[in-house]
């Protein structure tokens, strides 16, 4: 193999593999479980460990950013090119809870390498994916002979992602000046599978709503009053039943306003993915697919907005029977949103739709939780193409495109910074996020190193 | 006043008033709460007290009938006319729980007379109404000069009515020979109000059903899978929403098969009742009426079958939100039935209707509880006219007709004995059944004595 930049990166990565894995294992040993107060000090230790490691990597600026909860780590490495674009990498250093008795084969906080995989809580979500950036930037310098990256590089690694990022948006707003970037790279997702490297182009947004209907002042006897007063549980069921039309479309007027429709190009690329319905149904623990007519399963979960009941309740739910007309009933709805939809507009539409359908004699309370915006980077965006090229160089194969059906704090960065969000996730579904025996495939982890080693040059060129 | 039978009855009743009330008070002092095991012995004491009292009244046969739960009291007084019709009176000697701290002004088991009312648990429901039969039959003999009643009189006073009569049907079936009667008189209901004496002509039946729908094998993430798998809570809501048509009629095919429609005569008599919607809504704790188009509120609760949700539940119902597609959802439905409807047919119809509407990929479980039949005695039935005449003689005013919207064990007697069931209830809505400060109006209680004093002669004539 000639001494091309790609082969230099590969060789550099191989040479530093052992030390890199030893370092990652050391980080995984810190049980930075943000959801468990007894690990508060471990989360802080994790932040300090990462900050020191980033200094050692060469970042001239590393800071611990306090929040009312767990601390985040910020690092910055200015480019030697003053015209270089600014790139902000997002990840998190906290992890999900884990205990041996949850079904782990080994101690979740004592990482082991077995069959080419490193097992340990956080190996994939998200320490492994944050960590490949450290060796990646060194490989980038080694391959290009530069003394500083081709982009102005910033890292923000938060400590509360597994607890719902309660202070993340406030942190981003407060530090917006320091975080300002031309593009955000989120390293906290995954790719299709081991053999199908993909780039995620967006996540759905989320609007959540609770509707409570009140009928009689207290539960009343269904013999004495049944058939002659409004039943709030029935009224609620009618509301929920009216959420969708017979084609599975959300029937709330105005709900689809502004929706960015899938392009034929993106549909064609989705269709190239090796989707197997039986496998997907197993993952979904479901017996059948369902949903909006005219769309494939992947299109439904990635690119179409939805309305789902997350919970419903009212009246007597215990054993046996109790012949009452319930005093009240409640439904928790969540709406996944796609690019082009405005959460505030959706909330207003849902409220108007619901209020118009509540029968006489039934009082209501409709409350919305803070919404999460959708985010989407168009396929032809130069930064997205740069990510795909960097990944293609590392994997040596065609890169396809996915989206995520879920919603995440990345959208806050898009919102606050006004920058497009790209997803560079080098993890696979079998990595077991949040479950026992979480692992990372070492080969893929090193592809992550290589991808980021190529990425800064690709982005510098693409965004010039 | 001349020495007519009616005046003899009135005089006899007045003469025995004090002893009668003292006796009732003694019975009310026995806290025969069938729902509370610590009162098991009190329930037995109550049965023994009543049995002894009935012997003292003159019933030649009095027996304690054991059940797997609380004992019932049976008494029999053969007529001196061998051709006389056989009448079975039904009541119960157990009472609802009661404690001073529930809001009673005085000890619930230490009866007091205040402002022409006797306060105490069971005063109206149902000891008072059982007890007026004791003085009533003596007044009947005194007024007619007979040594035995004009009808062959049987009394069955159960001890588990306030606990749902779990052994009543089995008892009735086992003792069907002893209980055999031409007509059943139930003294466990009420009349319209203090100024409007009424006879109840029927009760609705009851079929209860639980429908459980299962979607994913466990709750799954609504971001990853929302919009692409069936949601059992949504499916359940659609089922419930389809229960009624836009006119408020139950939309289950076959549900109305056999329904005995209201006659114009009965509608006209219902319309004579001094119904006040505002007052009724207060009782119903509701802000509006609702229901089947084309029927008044009283017609809806008394004479029309219904489908009501008693409880619904599925997914996350706690505080905040949890973005899941629930694994399952459940609804408890109850159907009130009217004369002519067959509970088994309704159950089959509901099952077929539900099963036809469950979407692919959703499994279901539908279970029915034992049903209660409706009962109705036509207005022109001679026994019903006899009850109305007896009541009219006691009250000196026109007797109107009502029904009960609820369901009760009386239907079991209709079923098992094949005899029409009539309701002689001399209690008013303000008597506070099941609540604190339960009371009986002494004037009405004595009208009950007079009514039963007239009833046996009226029935003997009517059924000859």
Interface residues (C-beta under 8 A of the other chain):
Chain A: X204 X206 X208 X210 X215 X216 X217 X218 X220 X221 X222 X223 X224 X225 X226 X227 X228 X229 X230 X231 X233 X234 X236 X237 X238 X239 X240 X241 X242 X243 X244 X281 X284 X285 X286 X287 X288 X289 X290 X291 X292 X297 X300 X301 X304 X305 X306 X308 X309 X310 X311 X312 X313 X314 X315 X316 X317 X318 X320 X321 X322 X323 X324 X325 X326 X327 X329 X330 X331 X332 X334 X336 X359 X360 X361 X362 X363 X369 X404 X405 X406 X407
Chain B: X204 X206 X208 X210 X215 X216 X217 X218 X220 X221 X222 X223 X224 X225 X226 X227 X228 X229 X230 X231 X233 X234 X236 X237 X238 X239 X240 X241 X242 X243 X244 X281 X284 X285 X286 X287 X288 X289 X290 X291 X292 X297 X300 X301 X304 X305 X306 X308 X309 X310 X311 X312 X313 X314 X315 X316 X317 X318 X320 X321 X322 X323 X324 X325 X326 X327 X329 X330 X331 X332 X334 X336 X359 X360 X361 X362 X363 X369 X404 X405 X406 X407
